[in-house]
Every structure is written in structure tokens, then in C-alpha cells.
């Protein structure tokens, strides 16, 4: 009896000690940002505190090796990316993950640079490169399948769960990677990383610890029949054993027809195996204006978990999340739809307004790139779920130029067609947008492509202010520590959050910021086209 009591006491003490150790480690690390938007609702808001209101990005080293940290202020470390970076960093388990193009492969004698991409994994403590995945240019495609997103590098923000990283590559594949790379051996059923990273017809590269470890790979073109357009941009959402993602299916290069109208525009994949598990049953591909680029979000509505998707047809969809992976692929159940394109954006004098009339590059286009053109758009920014509501804006490919946009707030509790019944409010005093909004403290912050940040009331849509930044903007704002962090084609801004606009600092980084900054463990991560900055508050000692 005494022995059993002592054993229970020992077990209790051991468990308590383990829990305390875990809690202390978690508290010391603060909060990670393991996926696009931080959490599944994709709201661009962080609970981090003591973040800087300004920083100095520093000067480049003369030898081209990177940024001289001695010339920076409030910068923990910097890392060299490639020539382009459109995705957003993610942070998990002491590592920072980001996508870029393969320009820095010029520094590795094993590779001959193509027009592909890289997934880079850095040490969160010092920015040291731990490993990278080289994705070669995809060649030998039919001419009508030529798509430019390969030249943009990896646009998908890596999604991290446990010891696995999930990302959509610029070759339109879904890959599952080991967070440790090859440092702990070549794991998983996929064993041909050397040939994969070299590309077809080339001798395989000799793997090192600084290379990625692919666990499995799903080719959306060969295995699913997708015909992507422009940018493989989706960042993966995880719920249970499933990965949810848009496929970037879309128009052929001349923008005349959809090459694969019957292929799924949105699907779910078993995260354990990479096998197709579910697909949208809305015939969405046949209705696309341009392509299906939106990243999904999720939220609990009543007793159901819903997956929200901004459609390339201008409709927001809510699908019922699957609780487990099915044995065979199944259609997703559509709970509700919301048409975000009002009639006066679709029709003029009773006739449909052609989508590509809104492309400023089109000969004799009525779009004068002044924000006044009214026509249909799709939903590119991710729908944000907050307290039973979904917030999102409509827009187009930024190359199409400016045009009238619209910000929507929708009640997520409905069913069927909720275009009228689910609309809580709209705000139309903004241009087209491809940015995801941030909702915090009763306010919605939304960036439009013209570079104007709009602040409106989250309950009513009443506008409080508009800040003109005078340069094109693609990414959205991050709300953290009472501040707004965001960039545009020319500058990076830090503003005070709230009902009055106040700029705290504007910073010139040397190249455009097309991504959205993130905050994790006391650090703000800012990615320009060529560099990643880990920005933190630094205390300067007065001692001599």
C-alpha cells in the first residue's frame, strides 16, 4: 500500500515537473507563427508586445554577402533571399521558413540556376541557413500551358505542424518536408531529392545536411489534371488529417479559355500520404474569371467547422470541414455561398461587363487606371473569420491596374445562397485589393492595390480614415503591439493602430515589400524582394 502511494506520488511529481518544464519553455519562446495568418482564421493580428516602432535596415556588405549588422538598428539578424519573394515567412519550433526564387543558387556550385524557386529554412536565433529546397523550372509543357508563376519563385507561405512542413511549389506541386531537412537522414517514402532538385535530364546533385528532405510529393498537374495560371500562390490550411488548398487552376496564356474546366479549383489532401481526399463540387473551374488563387481559412460556427474560400468567380464559399480523411476522394459539402460582385459591377445598360475590359493593358480598355473603373473581380485575399463573421475584399491581378473594389462583412451562420441574407455591410470606397484584412479592437484594416490603407468599423463598415502611401501594395497589414506593420512597392510603414491615423516611421528597404510581415516570439519578420529582416526592440546601454 505504501509502495503504491509512493509510486503515484512519483508519477504525479514527474508529470507536474514535465508540464512545468513545457510551460516554461513555451513561455520563454512566446508565440510561434506557424502558418499564413498565424492561425486558421487567418486574422493578421499578433499578441506579441514590446515591438519596435522603427528600425534601420542597414547597408549591404561590399562583397554582396548580405547586410552589415553594424549599420542596422533594432535588427536581430538579416538573411539574403533571392531576386523575388512574394510569400510570407512562418515561424515554428525555433525555425523560420520562407519562399523565394532560386537566384541564390548561383552561390552553390552543385546547381545551375533555372527559373525555379527555393524554400529556405533559417535558425530563428541567428538567421543561419539550415537547409533549402531547390525547385527547378518545369519544362516541356505545351505552349498553351506556359505559365509565369515559375518565374515568381515560391509564393506559398510554408505551413508547419510538428516535424512537417507543407508548401505549394512554383511547379504546382504539394510537398511535405521534414523540418530538419537532411540533417537527420533521408526519411519518408520519397528518396530521390538529388534528382528532383537537379531537374529532369541532369545528373542528380549530391545531397548534404543543408538540403531539404521531401517526405511525399503530389503533382497537381500530372496527378490531378490542373492547368495553373500565373501564380501557384495558395498557402495550405490544416484541419485534422487534411490539407486544404486552392489549385491555381485558370486561363491559358492568351486569356481566352480555361484549359481544365473540369479539374478541381479547390481540394483536400491527406497530410499523412499526399493522396487526394476531397474536392469542391461547385464546378468552380468552369466559372473562373482568371484563376483560383485564394488561400482558405476556417472557423467554428455553431457545432460545425467551416472552411472559407474566396472564389475566382467572385463568390465566397463555406464548405463543411471533414472530420477525418475518407478512404476514397469525396465531394466537399457546400454550406453556403455569397456572391461578392454586386449587379452594378457585373452589368452596364443591361449587358455583362467583360472581365478583361478592366485590364488597363488591353488595347482601348475603358480602364484609365484611376480607380474609377467598375467591373467584376474575383476574391484573392483570404477571408478572415472573427466572432462569427467573415471579412474579405474583391480584386484582380495587380497587373490589370486599379479599379473599384469592395470590402464585405458576412454573417457566417447561414446556409444556401446568403448573398442578401448574410450581408452585414459593404464598403466600396477602396480600389481593388488582393490583400487579406486585419480585424482588431473593433476595427478592420484593409489595403488596396493603389497603396491606400483603409480603417473602418468592424460592426458597421463606417470609415474612420484612409492613409495614402503613394505606391502599389500587394500585402496586408499586421496588427501587433498597438501598431500596424505593412509595406508597398517602395516603402515599409509602421503606424499606430486605432481610430486616428498616425505614422510612426517609414523605411526604405531597397526593394519592394509584396508580402505581409509576421510577428513571433518578440520579433517582427519583414521580407522584401531580396532580404529578410528579423526586427526586435534592442536596448542600447549608456555605459561607456
RASULJO-V116143 format. One record per backbone hydrogen bond with DSSP energy under -1.0 kcal/mol. NH is the residue of the N-H (numbers start at 0). CO is the residue of the C=O. Records with the same first field share a line. If there is no record, write none. Layout:
NH = CO + CO
This chain:
4 = 0
5 = 1
6 = 2
7 = 3
8 = 4
9 = 5
10 = 6
11 = 7
12 = 8
13 = 9
14 = 10
15 = 11
16 = 12
17 = 13
18 = 14
19 = 15
20 = 16
21 = 17
22 = 18
23 = 19
24 = 20
25 = 21
26 = 22
27 = 23
28 = 24
29 = 25
32 = 90
37 = 34
38 = 36
41 = 38
44 = 42
45 = 478
55 = 72
60 = 65
63 = 60
67 = 58
70 = 67
71 = 68
72 = 55
75 = 533
78 = 531
80 = 529
89 = 96
90 = 32
91 = 94
94 = 91
95 = 121
96 = 89
97 = 119
99 = 117
100 = 83
101 = 115
104 = 101
105 = 102
106 = 103
107 = 104
110 = 107
116 = 134
117 = 99
118 = 132
119 = 97
120 = 130
121 = 95
122 = 127
123 = 93
126 = 122
129 = 120
130 = 120
131 = 209
132 = 118
134 = 116
144 = 141
145 = 142
150 = 147
151 = 148
152 = 149
153 = 99
158 = 165
159 = 33
160 = 163
163 = 160
164 = 176
165 = 158
166 = 174
168 = 172
171 = 168
173 = 217
174 = 166
175 = 215
176 = 164
177 = 212
178 = 162
180 = 177
181 = 210
182 = 179
184 = 181
186 = 184
189 = 214
195 = 191
196 = 192
197 = 193
198 = 194
201 = 198
204 = 193
210 = 207
211 = 131
214 = 175
215 = 175
217 = 173
219 = 171
222 = 218
225 = 219
228 = 247
230 = 228
232 = 230
236 = 243
238 = 241
241 = 238
242 = 268
243 = 236
244 = 266
246 = 264
247 = 291
249 = 226
250 = 289
251 = 256
254 = 251
262 = 259
266 = 244
267 = 277
268 = 242
269 = 274
270 = 240
273 = 269
276 = 267
277 = 267
278 = 329
279 = 265
286 = 283
288 = 311
291 = 248
296 = 307
297 = 39
298 = 305
300 = 303
303 = 300
305 = 298
306 = 318
307 = 296
308 = 316
310 = 314
313 = 310
315 = 337
316 = 308
317 = 335
318 = 306
319 = 332
320 = 304
329 = 276
331 = 278
334 = 317
335 = 317
336 = 415
337 = 315
339 = 313
344 = 341
345 = 342
346 = 342
347 = 350
350 = 347
352 = 345
356 = 353
357 = 354
358 = 355
359 = 399
361 = 358
364 = 361
377 = 394
378 = 310
383 = 390
384 = 40
385 = 388
388 = 385
389 = 409
390 = 383
391 = 407
393 = 405
394 = 377
399 = 396
400 = 397
403 = 372
404 = 429
406 = 426
407 = 391
408 = 424
409 = 389
410 = 421
411 = 387
415 = 334
417 = 336
421 = 417
423 = 408
424 = 408
426 = 406
431 = 402
432 = 393
437 = 444
439 = 442
442 = 439
443 = 455
444 = 437
445 = 453
447 = 451
448 = 431
450 = 447
452 = 466
453 = 445
454 = 464
455 = 443
456 = 461
457 = 441
460 = 456
463 = 454
464 = 454
466 = 452
468 = 450
472 = 448
477 = 484
478 = 43
479 = 482
482 = 479
483 = 494
484 = 477
485 = 492
487 = 490
488 = 471
491 = 506
492 = 485
493 = 504
494 = 483
495 = 501
496 = 481
503 = 493
504 = 493
506 = 491
512 = 487
517 = 524
519 = 522
520 = 30
522 = 519
523 = 534
524 = 517
525 = 532
527 = 530
528 = 511
531 = 78
532 = 525
533 = 76
534 = 523
535 = 73
